């Protein structure tokens, strides 16, 4: 196994581990998920560029009569990348004591202010930091507001 194969394998496993963490583990961490809201996708173009570049690498490897194992690894990387960037729906998951947003835990006690912008973006002020939450369905903002008011 070459160094390139090792790097591709590590990247594929890292993407796969993130997908498992985001889809399965977060639902069971801290407490059961009480409210899960789908968010707007970001970086679809970046994801497509990534998948196209990996497809170019696959074609280049086949054309240069490269290792079959490398072709399989690149194909697996392209499939996992396609899943993460195009099939998976980003979500915010509200729990009893806080919420998971972009894979990170934020307790409700860190929220200093909550605002709604004119274009429908929910802004959580966390001291010096802001979380911008763009929901898919505008009616979900009311669900989030009611959930936070009832659970604090």
N, C-alpha and C positions, 0 to 999 in steps of 0.2 A: 504494500500500500504506500503510495507516494505521499509527500507532504500536501500536495494539492487535494488529494482524496481525503486526507485527514481534516483539512480545513473545511471542505464541502460537507463532510459528515458532521462536524461540530456545528456548523451553521444550520444544517437541516435539523439536527437534534435540538438545537436551541429554539428554532421556530416551532418545532413540534411541542416542546415543553411549554412554551408560551401559550400555544393553542389549548393544550390540556389545562393549564393553570387558569386561563381566561374562561373557558367553557365549563369546567367541572369543579376545580378546586375552590374558586372564589365563592361559589354557591354554598360551600360548606364551612368556610373559614369564618371565625368570630362568632357567628350565630346563623340561623337559617335566614335566607333572603326573604324579606317581607314585601319588597317592591322592586321590580326590575323594569327599567325604562330603556327602550332602544334609542340610540343616539344617531345623529347624522354621521355619515362616513366622511373621513378626511383623507387626503392623500391617495385618492384613487389613481390619479395620474402617476404618482410615484410608484405605486404597486404595479401598475401596468408596465412601466419602464423596467422595473426589477424583473418581472416575469419575461419580458421580451429579451432583456439582456441574457438571462439564463437560457432562453430558447436559442439565442444566437450562439452561446457557448456549447450547447448540445449539438447544434448543426456543425459548428466548427470541429468539435471532437469527433463526430461521425465522419466528416469529410477528410480529416487528417488521420483517420484510422486509429484513433486513440483507444484507450482502454474501455472495454464494455462496462466495467465496474464504475468508471468515472461517468459514463453516460447515464447509468442507472442512478447514481448519486445526484447528478444534476437534474434528472427527471423528478426525483423525489423532492429536491429543493424547489423546483418550479411548482409542483403540485401543492406543497405546503404553503409556499408564498401565495399562490393563487387563492387558496382557502383563506388565509389570513387577510389578504387585501380585498378580496372580492366576495367571498361567501359569508364569512363571519360577520355578525352584526355587533358593533360596539354597543355596550350597555353600561348604565350606571345602576349599581345594585345597592339598595338601601337595606341596612340591617338595624338591629335594635339600638346599638350604641354609635353607629356611624355609617359610612358608605364607602364602597369601592368605586373609584373612577379612574380609568386608564390603568387598572391593575394595582393602584395604590390605595391604602386604607386612610380614611380621614374621619376622626371622631367628630361628633356634632359639637363638642365643646370648643373646637378650634374655629368654628364659624363665628365671625364677629358681625357680619352683615350679609344680607341676601337681597339682591336687586334683580330687576328684570329690565333688560334693554328694550329699546323700541323695535328692534328686529327679532325679538323673541328668544334672546339668549339669556339664560339664567346665569347670574354671576354670584358665586360664593366668595366673600371676602374672608381670607384666612390670615389675619394679621397683615403681613407685608405682601402676601401672595394672593392671587386671584385664580379661581377655577371658572372657566367659561364652559357652560354646558349647553350644547345645541341639540335639542330634542328633535326627533323626526316628526312627531305629531304635536301640534301646539297645545292640544288638550291635556297632554301629559304634564305640562307645567303646573296645572291646577292640582293634579294628583300629587306631584312632588311637594307643593306648598302645603296641602292638607296633611300629607304624611309627616312632614317635618313639624308642623304646628301640633299635631296630635301626639307625637312621640318625644317631645322635649319636656 
